[in-house]
Amino acid sequence: MQNNRLTFMEQLSERLTNIETILKKLDPVESLLERIALLEKNIYTTKGVFTFQEACTYIGISESMLYKLTSSKEIPHFKPRGKMLYFAKEELDKWLKQNYEPTAEEAARMANEAAAAQPFFNQRRYGKRKKN
């Protein structure tokens, strides 16, 4: 009975080592799959024109939001045959970069530059004149 048990334990450990070697071989495959998924996500950067779904993914908004933007003509788009929507990557980038908000430091610097260029006290005031 003892011999049977040892052989069973030996068989079990042998199977476990086989499984471990197989898993070690599969480890590079997992990293390749991750890299492929990353490349598929970033393939949009090489295209010049996006379909509707690709534009949603590129901009990062929902389909309903993109439909609202196209119907109100707030975002530049193309309808070559009157139904399908297409978007130029360059125009989407311009649209995304509109309405720049400066940081607090940039705003303070711009205010100082404007004050230095046009001092308030030297400006001509309109209204009632004071007699000297």
RASULVEN-V949514 format. One line per field, one symbol per residue. burial: I if it has 24 or more other C-alpha atoms within 12 Angstrom, else O. A space follows every 50 residues. Layout:
burial=???
//
This chain:
burial=OOOOOOOOOOOOOOOOOOOOOOOOOOOOOOOOOOOOOOOOOOOOOOOOII IIOIIIOIIOOOOOOIOOOOOOOOIIIOOOOOOOIIIIIOOIOOOOOOOO OOOOOOOOOOOOOOOOOOOOOOOOOOOOOOOO
//
